[in-house]
Amino acid sequence: MAINTRNVTLTGLARRFVDDGLLEEEIAKEAFLQASDNKIPLISYLVQNDLADSQGLAVSAALEFGMSVMDLEAFAPEMMPEKLVAEKLIRKHTALPLYRRGNRLFIAVSDPTNIQALDEIKFNTGLSTDAILVDDQKLRGSIDRFLESQDSTMGDLEDSDLEGIDTEGGDSEEEDGASTSDIDDAPIVKYVNKLLLDAIRTGASDIHFEPYEKVYRVRYRTDGILKEVSKPSIKLAPKISARVKIMSQLDISERRVPQDGRIKMKLSKTKAIDFRVNTLPTLWGEKIVLRILDPSQAKLGIDVLGYEEDQKQLYMDALEQPQGMILVTGPTGSGKTGRSPTPSATPRVNERLTALPGFA
């Protein structure tokens, strides 16, 4: 389907790439529209679709913005700060933390216009951020190697680590041909385990298992957006459904009514992840949604919540009052759960709530 580029006026990087002979004007206009529709940087779109040389794009962007281009292959990986920036942010913005100098964090990016990446990383780390321009293709490879090499609880987990999942819920039964040997089939177990682990690693909030007439798809909800991550054979739908229901101790023989359960996954002696499980009968099978609840993500102090100083002071003044209450409201998943800003305030707040009618 042809794209109407007649009313498109090229400016900024797109115009620079055309003037430098990296792209023909019509191709640049079409790429600009496609990148905008897909909400990805123009440089990333051009590289991913082999429309231009990634090194040439980096040099052209550097000239446009008066920046230097750094060769990531010449950078020492041991200088990269580990566990400082969440994997979710690195993947989301295709931005790699290179090194820290005092209160400044230097970030490798391929798109010099990606100010949102710097702002979000600055907000989450509390450090000032500076962009360093690099080749997009090399950047993506470096990000993959960096995240794979990180020595963390999540990164070291294998499929075998998920075999000891503790579950709480209803009793499970075996019926309608869903025998133990079928449900505990090694490939299905590993497949479901990998989906759960990948969802945690990427910072997803929900996992959707969705059967249709001829296809079966699995989607993650990340930053509020559902993204398809897998399309197993539709023939595997009953086994995948049964496996998830066994893990959450639901009745696998009952497929006509909705069921609710939970999975508690122990990743280590000190870290556990809860999954809230909901099943719903549909025309083509059972749809299952898992809500991921990571208690460690909710333990934030008030200093990292982004309050302005006057807002923070108003909150702390209200907290110190001898009567009344502070209500934190919002829909599921909006971030209501959290740690008290000051440990000493917790007993006093609890005492006040308990003393009020209706609180016990």
ROLO-472789 format. One record per residue (C-alpha): x negated, y negated, z negated. Coordinates in steps of 0.5 Angstrom, whole numbers, padded with zeros to 4 digits, always signed. Layout:
# ROLO-472789
XYZ;...
This chain:
# ROLO-472789
+0000+0000+0000;-0003-0007+0002;-0004-0012-0003;-0002-0019-0001;-0008-0023-0002;-0006-0029+0002;-0005-0034-0004;-0011-0032-0008;-0016-0037-0009;-0023-0034-0012;-0027-0038-0017;-0032-0036-0022;-0035-0030-0022;-0031-0027-0016;-0033-0033-0012;-0040-0032-0014;-0041-0025-0012;-0038-0027-0005;-0043-0033-0004;-0049-0028-0006;-0046-0023-0001;-0045-0018-0006;-0037-0017-0003;-0033-0019+0003;-0028-0024+0001;-0022-0020+0002;-0025-0014-0002;-0026-0019-0008;-0019-0022-0008;-0016-0015-0008;-0021-0013-0013;-0019-0019-0017;-0012-0017-0017;-0013-0010-0019;-0018-0012-0025;-0012-0017-0027;-0007-0012-0027;-0011-0006-0030;-0013-0011-0035;-0021-0009-0034;-0027-0014-0033;-0028-0015-0026;-0035-0013-0026;-0033-0006-0029;-0027-0005-0024;-0033-0006-0018;-0038-0002-0021;-0033+0004-0023;-0030+0004-0016;-0037+0003-0012;-0035-0003-0009;-0042-0007-0011;-0048-0005-0014;-0048-0006-0021;-0055-0009-0022;-0054-0014-0016;-0047-0016-0020;-0051-0017-0027;-0056-0021-0023;-0051-0025-0020;-0047-0026-0026;-0054-0028-0030;-0055-0034-0025;-0048-0036-0025;-0048-0037-0033;-0055-0039-0034;-0057-0032-0038;-0063-0027-0037;-0061-0020-0035;-0064-0015-0040;-0066-0008-0038;-0063-0003-0043;-0068+0003-0041;-0073-0001-0044;-0070-0002-0050;-0072+0002-0056;-0066+0006-0059;-0068+0006-0066;-0067-0001-0066;-0060-0001-0065;-0056-0001-0072;-0052+0005-0074;-0045+0005-0077;-0044-0003-0077;-0039-0003-0071;-0034+0002-0071;-0034+0006-0065;-0027+0004-0063;-0029-0003-0062;-0035-0001-0058;-0031+0003-0053;-0025-0002-0053;-0030-0008-0051;-0036-0004-0047;-0040-0008-0052;-0046-0005-0055;-0050-0007-0062;-0057-0008-0060;-0060-0011-0066;-0059-0015-0072;-0063-0021-0074;-0061-0024-0081;-0054-0026-0080;-0054-0025-0073;-0052-0019-0069;-0054-0019-0061;-0049-0015-0057;-0050-0012-0050;-0045-0014-0045;-0044-0013-0038;-0039-0019-0037;-0041-0026-0040;-0034-0028-0040;-0032-0023-0045;-0031-0027-0051;-0026-0023-0054;-0031-0018-0055;-0036-0022-0059;-0030-0025-0063;-0027-0019-0065;-0034-0016-0067;-0036-0022-0071;-0029-0022-0075;-0030-0014-0077;-0037-0015-0079;-0038-0022-0081;-0044-0023-0077;-0045-0029-0072;-0045-0025-0065;-0050-0027-0059;-0049-0024-0052;-0054-0021-0048;-0053-0019-0041;-0054-0012-0038;-0053-0008-0032;-0045-0005-0033;-0047+0002-0031;-0053+0003-0035;-0049+0000-0041;-0044+0005-0041;-0049+0011-0041;-0053+0007-0047;-0046+0007-0050;-0045+0014-0049;-0052+0016-0052;-0051+0012-0058;-0045+0014-0060;-0047+0022-0059;-0053+0020-0063;-0050+0017-0069;-0051+0021-0075;-0044+0021-0079;-0039+0025-0082;-0034+0025-0076;-0040+0026-0071;-0043+0032-0074;-0036+0036-0074;-0035+0042-0070;-0029+0046-0068;-0031+0051-0074;-0030+0045-0079;-0023+0044-0078;-0021+0052-0079;-0021+0050-0087;-0015+0045-0086;-0010+0045-0092;-0003+0044-0090;+0003+0043-0094;+0010+0044-0092;+0016+0049-0091;+0015+0056-0090;+0013+0059-0083;+0016+0065-0079;+0015+0069-0073;+0020+0070-0068;+0022+0069-0061;+0015+0072-0058;+0011+0067-0062;+0006+0073-0065;+0001+0071-0070;-0004+0073-0064;-0001+0069-0059;-0001+0063-0064;-0008+0064-0066;-0011+0065-0059;-0018+0062-0060;-0017+0057-0054;-0011+0054-0056;-0014+0053-0063;-0020+0050-0061;-0016+0046-0056;-0011+0043-0061;-0017+0042-0066;-0021+0038-0061;-0015+0033-0060;-0014+0032-0067;-0022+0030-0068;-0022+0026-0062;-0016+0022-0064;-0020+0021-0071;-0026+0019-0067;-0023+0014-0062;-0019+0011-0068;-0012+0013-0065;-0006+0012-0069;-0001+0017-0066;-0002+0023-0062;+0004+0025-0057;+0005+0032-0055;+0010+0031-0049;+0013+0037-0045;+0017+0035-0038;+0020+0040-0033;+0013+0041-0029;+0008+0038-0033;+0006+0037-0040;+0002+0031-0043;-0002+0029-0049;-0002+0022-0050;-0006+0017-0056;-0003+0011-0058;-0009+0006-0059;-0009-0001-0061;-0001+0000-0060;-0002+0002-0053;+0000+0010-0051;-0006+0013-0046;-0006+0019-0043;-0012+0024-0045;-0010+0031-0043;-0005+0035-0038;-0005+0042-0040;-0001+0047-0036;+0006+0047-0038;+0006+0054-0039;+0002+0053-0045;+0007+0048-0048;+0010+0054-0053;+0003+0056-0056;+0001+0049-0057;+0008+0047-0060;+0007+0053-0064;+0000+0052-0066;+0002+0045-0069;+0008+0047-0073;+0004+0053-0076;-0001+0048-0078;+0004+0043-0081;+0008+0050-0084;+0014+0048-0080;+0019+0054-0078;+0017+0056-0071;+0023+0060-0070;+0027+0054-0070;+0027+0050-0064;+0034+0046-0064;+0033+0041-0069;+0028+0036-0071;+0023+0038-0077;+0018+0034-0081;+0012+0036-0084;+0005+0034-0085;-0003+0036-0084;-0008+0035-0089;-0015+0035-0086;-0021+0036-0090;-0027+0033-0086;-0032+0033-0092;-0031+0034-0100;-0030+0026-0100;-0026+0025-0094;-0019+0027-0092;-0014+0025-0086;-0007+0026-0087;-0002+0027-0081;+0005+0026-0081;+0008+0031-0076;+0015+0030-0073;+0018+0035-0068;+0024+0033-0063;+0028+0038-0059;+0028+0035-0051;+0031+0038-0045;+0024+0041-0043;+0022+0043-0050;+0020+0040-0057;+0016+0034-0057;+0012+0033-0063;+0009+0026-0065;+0003+0026-0070;+0002+0020-0074;-0005+0019-0077;-0006+0017-0084;-0013+0015-0086;-0014+0012-0093;-0021+0010-0092;-0019+0005-0087;-0014+0002-0091;-0019+0000-0097;-0021-0007-0095;-0022-0013-0100;-0019-0020-0099;-0025-0023-0096;-0025-0019-0090;-0018-0020-0089;-0019-0026-0085;-0016-0031-0089;-0017-0038-0089;-0020-0041-0096;-0014-0045-0097;-0009-0039-0096;-0014-0034-0100;-0013-0039-0106;-0006-0039-0105;-0005-0032-0106;-0010-0031-0111;-0006-0037-0115;+0000-0033-0114;-0003-0026-0117;-0005-0030-0123;+0002-0032-0125;+0005-0029-0131;+0011-0027-0128;+0014-0025-0121;+0012-0021-0115;+0008-0021-0109;+0012-0017-0103;+0008-0014-0097;+0013-0012-0092;+0013-0010-0085;+0014-0004-0080;+0011+0003-0081;+0003+0002-0078;+0003-0005-0079;-0002-0005-0085;+0002-0005-0091;-0002+0000-0095;-0009-0003-0098;-0013-0004-0104;-0012-0009-0109;-0017-0015-0108;-0019-0015-0115;-0020-0009-0119;-0018-0012-0125;-0012-0015-0122;-0009-0008-0121;-0007-0006-0128;-0003-0013-0129;+0001-0013-0123;+0003-0006-0124;+0005-0008-0131;+0009-0013-0128;+0013-0009-0123;+0014-0004-0128;+0017-0009-0133;+0022-0011-0128;+0029-0008-0127;+0029-0003-0122;+0021-0001-0122;+0019+0005-0126;
